[in-house]
């Protein structure tokens, strides 16, 4: 692979000045094959958590109508919002879960609607780690109501993380995970993926390793102080949990279903963070031969993480394009690369990013919520007639 030693986002985002595209059809509307899947274009609906789950953390009517509105537009890919693999990892009481078969059966209702419109869908699997609320009903171990001590809620509910470091001074200190806890988390991801594929019949699964969640906590030097095989000693040890999960997920879902990884490129704690660890982690992921696409994002590991746009030198370039383009240059065609983050602010430039091979897939979130005909609008701006 090409070496980009000591690459930083400052060194590359100033070079991204796309010219107008002359190709027809536009690059955004080129089809793309991922394993056995056929994407009709490069536009993907990002995972957007609604925190509107029904009883039992199951799919509700809101989700059915939302995803039907997305599939009616015929984007290339629809990411179903993050679904928690274990009740201890919930970020919210209303977060969707996929830790039991009933949840997966309800998810199939959404998948069926998406498939009726001929669209491809992927579900994102996640665990909140130290940012989770845990699995409890607000009572402590004695059955009494939760109490606040020094502004930190003590509700007797256990949350877990690689190390016993609270997210902030108002957050609960998590339990440092034992090897048994780690084994349980690996099994939780694998079984959730199996349910999603075998029961819900999704077309792909995405493992979420970003936004300060559990897998990101293992990856980050800011939150992993362990000294065991999953510890902070090297990129390989910090990446081991993700790699173990990928191995077990593939074992459970078979050889054909694509696996994606949503990966944090850096923690956004200061302007000139090196991307060397990010590229090394990507190398390990690609080397498994199990991952078809890496979805690039960044930040949110601590309250001090800065917004991506505040760290880039060119405000006209969407925040994660520089990071994704470094990765794409590094791994070339060994894995597809996508990113999200204000990609809909300039359609002509976005089309040029895809045309020039800086990214393969454009993940768009808020735009799909705000524009019920986003795909048609993009085509019109690119003077392309959809058929």
Buried (B, 14 or more C-beta within 10 A) or exposed (E): EEEBEEBBBBBBBEEBEBEEBEEEBBBBBBEBEBBEBEBBBBBBBBBBBBEBBBEEBBBBEEBBEBBBEBBBBBBBBBBBBBBBBBBBBBBBEBBBBBBBEBBBBBBBBBBEBBBEBEBBBBBBBBBBBBBBBBBBEEEBEEEEEBEEEEEBBEBBBBBBBBBEBBBEEEBBBBBBBEEEBBEBBBBBBBBBBBBBBBBBBBBBBBBBBBBBBBBBBBBBEBBBEBEBEBBBEEBEBBBBBBBBBBEBBBEBBEEEBBBBBBBBBBBBBEEEBEBBBBBBBBBBBBEBEBBBBBBBBBBBBBEEBBEBBEBBEBEEBBBBBBBBBBBBBBBEEEBBBBBBBBBBEBBBBBBBBBBBBBBBBBBBBEBBBEBEEBBBBBBEBBEBEEE
